[in-house]
Amino acid sequence: MRKNYRTGLLMGCALAVTVAAVAIAYERFDTKTLKRTINRDALLCGVSTGLPGFSNADDKGNWSGFDVDFCRAIAAAIFDDPKKVQFVPLDSKERFLELQRRKVDVLARNSTWTMSRETDYALHFAGVSYYDGQAFMVPRSRKIDSALELDGSKVCFQQETTTELNLGDFFRANGMKYDPVRLPRIDDVLKAYDAGQCDTLTADMSQLYALRQRFGKPGDHTILPDVISKEPLAPVVRQKDDDWMLIVKWTLFAMLNAEELGITSRNIDQALASKKPDVMRLVGTEGEYGAGLGLTRDWAVRIIRHVGNYGEVYERNVGTESKLGIPRGINNLWDKGGIQYAPPIR
Ligand SMILES: N[C@@H](CCC(=O)N[C@@H](CS)C(=O)NCC(=O)O)C(=O)O
Protein backbone atom coordinates (compact mmCIF):
# COMPACT_ATOMS: atom_id res chain seq x y z
CA MET A 1 0.00 0.00 0.00
CA ARG A 2 2.70 2.32 1.13
CA LYS A 3 4.79 1.28 -1.90
CA ASN A 4 1.86 1.97 -4.24
CA TYR A 5 1.39 5.34 -2.65
CA ARG A 6 5.07 6.17 -3.15
CA THR A 7 4.99 4.98 -6.80
CA GLY A 8 1.86 7.07 -7.38
CA LEU A 9 3.56 10.09 -5.84
CA LEU A 10 6.67 9.60 -7.98
CA MET A 11 4.57 9.22 -11.13
CA GLY A 12 2.61 12.34 -10.19
CA CYS A 13 5.84 14.29 -9.73
CA ALA A 14 7.24 13.02 -13.02
CA LEU A 15 4.03 14.10 -14.76
CA ALA A 16 4.20 17.54 -13.16
CA VAL A 17 7.84 17.93 -14.21
CA THR A 18 6.96 16.87 -17.79
CA VAL A 19 4.04 19.30 -17.93
CA ALA A 20 6.30 22.08 -16.63
CA ALA A 21 8.99 21.18 -19.18
CA VAL A 22 6.45 21.24 -22.00
CA ALA A 23 5.17 24.59 -20.74
CA ILE A 24 8.72 25.99 -20.69
CA ALA A 25 9.41 24.60 -24.18
CA TYR A 26 6.18 26.19 -25.34
CA GLU A 27 7.17 29.49 -23.72
CA ARG A 28 10.53 29.40 -25.46
CA PHE A 29 8.70 29.33 -28.75
CA ASP A 30 6.12 32.04 -28.84
CA THR A 31 3.42 31.44 -31.45
CA LYS A 32 1.06 34.27 -30.64
CA THR A 33 2.77 37.42 -31.85
CA LEU A 34 -0.06 38.51 -34.15
CA LYS A 35 -2.68 37.98 -31.45
CA ARG A 36 -0.67 39.94 -28.86
CA THR A 37 0.02 42.73 -31.37
CA ILE A 38 -3.70 43.05 -32.14
CA ASN A 39 -4.68 42.96 -28.44
CA ARG A 40 -2.12 45.65 -27.66
CA ASP A 41 -3.35 47.66 -30.65
CA ALA A 42 0.25 48.45 -31.63
CA LEU A 43 3.32 46.79 -33.11
CA LEU A 44 6.50 46.84 -31.00
CA CYS A 45 9.28 47.38 -33.49
CA GLY A 46 12.98 47.23 -32.57
CA VAL A 47 15.08 49.83 -34.39
CA SER A 48 18.61 51.21 -34.05
CA THR A 49 19.25 53.98 -31.55
CA GLY A 50 19.92 56.61 -34.20
CA LEU A 51 20.99 56.28 -37.81
CA PRO A 52 19.68 59.10 -40.03
CA GLY A 53 17.87 57.65 -43.06
CA PHE A 54 17.33 54.26 -41.37
CA SER A 55 15.85 54.95 -37.94
CA ASN A 56 16.10 58.29 -36.28
CA ALA A 57 13.89 60.24 -33.87
CA ASP A 58 13.66 64.03 -34.12
CA ASP A 59 13.56 66.24 -31.02
CA LYS A 60 9.76 65.73 -30.80
CA GLY A 61 10.21 61.96 -30.79
CA ASN A 62 8.95 61.44 -34.38
CA TRP A 63 10.74 58.49 -35.96
CA SER A 64 11.65 58.32 -39.63
CA GLY A 65 13.77 56.16 -41.93
CA PHE A 66 13.93 53.08 -44.10
CA ASP A 67 13.69 50.62 -41.18
CA VAL A 68 11.02 52.75 -39.49
CA ASP A 69 8.94 52.65 -42.70
CA PHE A 70 9.19 48.87 -42.74
CA CYS A 71 7.74 48.80 -39.19
CA ARG A 72 4.97 51.13 -40.40
CA ALA A 73 4.27 48.85 -43.37
CA ILE A 74 3.63 45.88 -41.04
CA ALA A 75 1.34 48.06 -38.89
CA ALA A 76 -0.48 49.23 -42.03
CA ALA A 77 -1.05 45.63 -43.17
CA ILE A 78 -2.46 44.65 -39.77
CA PHE A 79 -4.29 47.78 -38.60
CA ASP A 80 -4.74 49.88 -41.75
CA ASP A 81 -2.91 52.47 -39.67
CA PRO A 82 0.84 53.00 -40.03
CA LYS A 83 0.92 54.99 -36.80
CA LYS A 84 0.16 52.00 -34.63
CA VAL A 85 3.83 51.30 -33.93
CA GLN A 86 5.87 51.79 -30.78
CA PHE A 87 9.53 52.14 -31.71
CA VAL A 88 11.98 50.49 -29.33
CA PRO A 89 15.58 51.62 -29.85
CA LEU A 90 18.03 48.74 -29.37
CA ASP A 91 21.80 48.93 -29.62
CA SER A 92 23.95 46.31 -31.30
CA LYS A 93 24.53 44.30 -28.13
CA GLU A 94 20.96 43.99 -26.87
CA ARG A 95 18.97 43.63 -30.13
CA PHE A 96 18.75 39.84 -30.57
CA LEU A 97 18.36 39.03 -26.87
CA GLU A 98 15.57 41.58 -26.49
CA LEU A 99 13.80 40.16 -29.53
CA GLN A 100 14.13 36.68 -28.06
CA ARG A 101 12.77 37.96 -24.73
CA ARG A 102 9.74 39.44 -26.58
CA LYS A 103 10.52 43.06 -25.81
CA VAL A 104 9.69 43.61 -29.49
CA ASP A 105 7.55 41.78 -32.06
CA VAL A 106 10.04 42.32 -34.87
CA LEU A 107 13.50 43.78 -35.27
CA ALA A 108 13.90 46.12 -38.26
CA ARG A 109 17.37 47.33 -37.53
CA ASN A 110 20.21 47.11 -40.04
CA SER A 111 20.99 43.59 -38.84
CA THR A 112 23.00 41.22 -40.98
CA TRP A 113 21.54 37.78 -41.65
CA THR A 114 24.09 35.23 -40.44
CA MET A 115 23.79 31.56 -39.59
CA SER A 116 24.88 31.81 -35.96
CA ARG A 117 22.39 34.59 -35.19
CA GLU A 118 19.55 32.31 -36.29
CA THR A 119 20.86 29.25 -34.46
CA ASP A 120 22.16 30.93 -31.26
CA TYR A 121 19.07 33.05 -30.57
CA ALA A 122 16.35 30.84 -32.16
CA LEU A 123 15.48 33.54 -34.70
CA HIS A 124 14.61 33.78 -38.38
CA PHE A 125 15.63 36.55 -40.75
CA ALA A 126 12.51 37.08 -42.88
CA GLY A 127 13.95 38.37 -46.19
CA VAL A 128 16.68 40.77 -47.26
CA SER A 129 15.43 44.35 -47.16
CA TYR A 130 18.82 45.90 -48.01
CA TYR A 131 21.93 44.31 -49.51
CA ASP A 132 24.90 45.97 -47.86
CA GLY A 133 28.63 45.44 -47.35
CA GLN A 134 31.27 46.71 -44.94
CA ALA A 135 33.39 49.73 -45.86
CA PHE A 136 35.65 52.41 -44.33
CA MET A 137 35.27 56.15 -43.75
CA VAL A 138 38.29 58.47 -43.44
CA PRO A 139 38.74 62.23 -43.01
CA ARG A 140 38.94 63.69 -46.53
CA SER A 141 42.12 65.52 -45.47
CA ARG A 142 43.95 62.17 -45.30
CA LYS A 143 43.73 61.98 -49.10
CA ILE A 144 43.33 58.20 -49.11
CA ASP A 145 41.30 56.58 -51.87
CA SER A 146 41.60 52.85 -51.19
CA ALA A 147 41.20 50.62 -48.13
CA LEU A 148 44.50 49.00 -49.12
CA GLU A 149 46.23 52.20 -47.95
CA LEU A 150 45.03 51.69 -44.35
CA ASP A 151 48.01 49.60 -43.16
CA GLY A 152 48.92 50.49 -39.55
CA SER A 153 45.65 52.38 -38.90
CA LYS A 154 43.74 52.72 -35.66
CA VAL A 155 40.25 51.52 -36.58
CA CYS A 156 37.08 52.49 -34.66
CA PHE A 157 33.98 50.28 -34.74
CA GLN A 158 31.00 49.28 -32.63
CA GLN A 159 31.11 46.06 -30.62
CA GLU A 160 28.71 43.11 -31.06
CA THR A 161 28.46 43.65 -34.79
CA THR A 162 29.61 41.62 -37.79
CA THR A 163 32.15 44.42 -38.31
CA GLU A 164 34.93 43.10 -36.07
CA LEU A 165 35.34 39.70 -37.72
CA ASN A 166 35.30 41.16 -41.25
CA LEU A 167 37.88 43.73 -40.23
CA GLY A 168 40.30 41.08 -38.96
CA ASP A 169 39.76 38.96 -42.10
CA PHE A 170 40.40 41.90 -44.43
CA PHE A 171 43.62 43.10 -42.79
CA ARG A 172 44.97 39.55 -42.43
CA ALA A 173 44.14 38.63 -46.03
CA ASN A 174 46.00 41.71 -47.26
CA GLY A 175 49.00 41.30 -44.94
CA MET A 176 48.27 44.60 -43.17
CA LYS A 177 48.33 45.55 -39.47
CA TYR A 178 45.74 47.55 -37.51
CA ASP A 179 44.95 48.66 -34.03
CA PRO A 180 41.29 47.95 -33.08
CA VAL A 181 39.31 50.57 -31.12
CA ARG A 182 36.20 48.62 -30.09
CA LEU A 183 33.45 50.74 -28.52
CA PRO A 184 30.08 49.82 -26.98
CA ARG A 185 27.80 52.52 -28.40
CA ILE A 186 27.53 54.25 -31.72
CA ASP A 187 27.86 57.67 -30.04
CA ASP A 188 31.20 56.56 -28.54
CA VAL A 189 32.40 55.45 -31.97
CA LEU A 190 31.49 58.81 -33.52
CA LYS A 191 33.08 60.76 -30.69
CA ALA A 192 36.31 58.77 -30.85
CA TYR A 193 36.59 59.19 -34.62
CA ASP A 194 35.71 62.90 -34.43
CA ALA A 195 38.32 63.44 -31.72
CA GLY A 196 40.98 61.83 -33.92
CA GLN A 197 41.39 58.78 -31.67
CA CYS A 198 41.24 56.59 -34.75
CA ASP A 199 42.34 57.01 -38.36
CA THR A 200 39.30 55.36 -39.86
CA LEU A 201 35.80 54.23 -38.89
CA THR A 202 34.39 50.99 -40.25
CA ALA A 203 30.74 49.87 -40.51
CA ASP A 204 28.30 48.78 -43.21
CA MET A 205 28.47 51.14 -46.20
CA SER A 206 24.87 52.37 -45.76
CA GLN A 207 25.56 53.12 -42.12
CA LEU A 208 28.66 55.15 -43.00
CA TYR A 209 26.44 57.30 -45.26
CA ALA A 210 24.03 57.65 -42.32
CA LEU A 211 26.70 58.38 -39.69
CA ARG A 212 28.37 60.97 -41.93
CA GLN A 213 25.16 63.02 -41.59
CA ARG A 214 25.78 63.29 -37.87
CA PHE A 215 28.99 65.31 -38.33
CA GLY A 216 28.96 69.11 -38.55
CA LYS A 217 30.47 68.95 -42.05
CA PRO A 218 29.55 65.62 -43.71
CA GLY A 219 31.56 66.61 -46.80
CA ASP A 220 34.79 66.46 -44.76
CA HIS A 221 34.61 62.66 -44.71
CA THR A 222 35.15 60.19 -47.54
CA ILE A 223 33.66 56.72 -47.76
CA LEU A 224 36.21 54.50 -49.47
CA PRO A 225 34.82 52.42 -52.38
CA ASP A 226 36.15 49.03 -51.19
CA VAL A 227 33.41 46.69 -49.95
CA ILE A 228 34.96 43.99 -47.77
CA SER A 229 32.01 41.76 -46.81
CA LYS A 230 28.45 40.64 -47.53
CA GLU A 231 25.92 42.26 -45.18
CA PRO A 232 22.40 41.18 -46.14
CA LEU A 233 20.29 43.32 -43.78
CA ALA A 234 16.96 41.77 -42.91
CA PRO A 235 14.03 42.07 -40.50
CA VAL A 236 14.13 39.42 -37.77
CA VAL A 237 11.47 37.42 -35.89
CA ARG A 238 11.43 34.58 -33.36
CA GLN A 239 11.45 30.99 -34.60
CA LYS A 240 8.37 28.77 -34.56
CA ASP A 241 5.85 31.54 -35.02
CA ASP A 242 5.31 30.80 -38.69
CA ASP A 243 2.13 32.88 -38.95
CA TRP A 244 4.00 35.95 -37.80
CA MET A 245 7.03 35.20 -39.96
CA LEU A 246 4.71 35.01 -43.00
CA ILE A 247 3.31 38.47 -42.29
CA VAL A 248 6.74 40.07 -41.95
CA LYS A 249 8.14 38.27 -44.99
CA TRP A 250 5.18 39.01 -47.28
CA THR A 251 5.08 42.65 -46.20
CA LEU A 252 8.55 43.00 -47.71
CA PHE A 253 7.63 40.95 -50.80
CA ALA A 254 4.44 42.97 -51.34
CA MET A 255 6.50 46.19 -51.36
CA LEU A 256 8.96 44.74 -53.87
CA ASN A 257 6.24 43.25 -56.10
CA ALA A 258 4.36 46.57 -56.03
CA GLU A 259 7.43 48.34 -57.37
CA GLU A 260 7.94 45.68 -60.04
CA LEU A 261 4.30 46.10 -61.14
CA GLY A 262 4.55 49.93 -61.13
CA ILE A 263 2.09 50.36 -58.26
CA THR A 264 2.82 53.31 -55.98
CA SER A 265 1.14 55.18 -53.12
CA ARG A 266 0.01 57.72 -55.74
CA ASN A 267 -1.59 55.35 -58.28
CA ILE A 268 -2.96 52.70 -55.91
CA ASP A 269 -6.59 53.65 -56.65
CA GLN A 270 -6.07 53.07 -60.39
CA ALA A 271 -4.43 49.73 -59.55
CA LEU A 272 -7.62 48.68 -57.79
CA ALA A 273 -9.41 48.95 -61.15
CA SER A 274 -6.68 47.07 -63.07
CA LYS A 275 -7.52 43.90 -64.99
CA LYS A 276 -3.92 42.61 -65.01
CA PRO A 277 -3.89 39.27 -63.12
CA ASP A 278 -0.66 39.96 -61.15
CA VAL A 279 -1.93 43.37 -60.09
CA MET A 280 -5.37 41.95 -59.18
CA ARG A 281 -3.80 39.30 -56.95
CA LEU A 282 -1.60 41.87 -55.19
CA VAL A 283 -4.39 44.35 -54.55
CA GLY A 284 -6.92 41.64 -53.63
CA THR A 285 -9.46 42.14 -56.42
CA GLU A 286 -8.80 38.49 -57.29
CA GLY A 287 -8.14 35.63 -54.83
CA GLU A 288 -8.00 35.44 -51.05
CA TYR A 289 -4.31 35.94 -50.40
CA GLY A 290 -4.76 38.13 -47.29
CA ALA A 291 -6.78 35.42 -45.55
CA GLY A 292 -3.77 33.09 -45.73
CA LEU A 293 -1.91 35.59 -43.55
CA GLY A 294 -4.80 36.09 -41.12
CA LEU A 295 -5.24 39.57 -42.64
CA THR A 296 -7.81 41.27 -44.84
CA ARG A 297 -8.10 41.01 -48.62
CA ASP A 298 -6.64 44.52 -49.06
CA TRP A 299 -3.57 43.90 -46.83
CA ALA A 300 -1.11 44.91 -49.57
CA VAL A 301 -3.18 47.95 -50.61
CA ARG A 302 -2.90 49.20 -47.03
CA ILE A 303 0.90 48.90 -47.15
CA ILE A 304 1.22 50.62 -50.52
CA ARG A 305 -1.28 53.39 -49.73
CA HIS A 306 0.14 54.31 -46.33
CA VAL A 307 3.84 53.64 -46.81
CA GLY A 308 4.58 53.05 -50.50
CA ASN A 309 6.37 50.44 -52.58
CA TYR A 310 10.00 49.42 -51.95
CA GLY A 311 11.41 51.99 -54.38
CA GLU A 312 9.41 54.84 -52.85
CA VAL A 313 10.64 53.91 -49.37
CA TYR A 314 14.24 53.59 -50.59
CA GLU A 315 14.26 56.93 -52.43
CA ARG A 316 12.48 58.87 -49.69
CA ASN A 317 14.87 57.77 -46.95
CA VAL A 318 18.26 56.89 -48.38
CA GLY A 319 18.19 57.34 -52.18
CA THR A 320 19.94 59.90 -54.32
CA GLU A 321 17.19 62.49 -53.73
CA SER A 322 17.54 62.13 -49.93
CA LYS A 323 20.22 63.61 -47.66
CA LEU A 324 22.12 60.30 -47.63
CA GLY A 325 22.28 60.06 -51.44
CA ILE A 326 22.98 56.31 -51.74
CA PRO A 327 22.68 55.07 -55.34
CA ARG A 328 20.25 52.17 -55.64
CA GLY A 329 23.00 49.79 -56.87
CA ILE A 330 22.37 46.11 -56.12
CA ASN A 331 19.22 47.06 -54.23
CA ASN A 332 17.58 47.75 -57.56
CA LEU A 333 14.99 45.23 -58.73
CA TRP A 334 16.28 42.16 -60.61
CA ASP A 335 14.79 43.46 -63.88
CA LYS A 336 16.62 46.80 -63.49
CA GLY A 337 20.12 45.43 -62.91
CA GLY A 338 19.91 44.75 -59.17
CA ILE A 339 19.34 41.62 -57.09
CA GLN A 340 16.09 42.48 -55.28
CA TYR A 341 13.73 39.72 -56.36
CA ALA A 342 10.49 38.86 -54.52
CA PRO A 343 8.58 35.60 -54.97
CA PRO A 344 5.24 36.18 -56.68
CA ILE A 345 1.86 36.50 -54.99
CA ARG A 346 -0.15 33.70 -56.54
N1 LIG B 1 24.97 44.98 -39.96
C1 LIG B 1 25.90 44.83 -38.90
C2 LIG B 1 26.14 46.15 -38.15
C3 LIG B 1 24.90 46.63 -37.46
C4 LIG B 1 25.12 47.72 -36.41
O1 LIG B 1 24.69 47.56 -35.25
N2 LIG B 1 25.80 48.79 -36.81
C5 LIG B 1 26.06 49.83 -35.85
C6 LIG B 1 27.13 50.74 -36.42
S1 LIG B 1 26.57 51.89 -37.57
C7 LIG B 1 24.76 50.54 -35.52
O2 LIG B 1 23.80 50.47 -36.26
N3 LIG B 1 24.69 51.20 -34.39
C8 LIG B 1 23.53 51.90 -33.98
C9 LIG B 1 23.03 51.49 -32.63
O3 LIG B 1 23.71 50.75 -31.91
O4 LIG B 1 21.93 51.88 -32.30
C10 LIG B 1 25.42 43.78 -37.90
O5 LIG B 1 24.28 43.31 -38.02
O6 LIG B 1 26.19 43.44 -37.00
The ligand as a Gaussian input file, in Angstrom:
#p B3LYP/6-31G(d) Opt

LIG

0 1
 N       24.973000      44.979000     -39.957000
 C       25.901000      44.831000     -38.899000
 C       26.142000      46.152000     -38.147000
 C       24.900000      46.627000     -37.462000
 C       25.120000      47.719000     -36.409000
 O       24.688000      47.562000     -35.250000
 N       25.799000      48.792000     -36.806000
 C       26.061000      49.826000     -35.849000
 C       27.126000      50.739000     -36.423000
 S       26.575000      51.891000     -37.566000
 C       24.762000      50.536000     -35.516000
 O       23.797000      50.472000     -36.264000
 N       24.692000      51.198000     -34.394000
 C       23.525000      51.900000     -33.982000
 C       23.034000      51.493000     -32.628000
 O       23.715000      50.751000     -31.905000
 O       21.926000      51.877000     -32.297000
 C       25.424000      43.784000     -37.898000
 O       24.281000      43.314000     -38.021000
 O       26.186000      43.439000     -36.998000

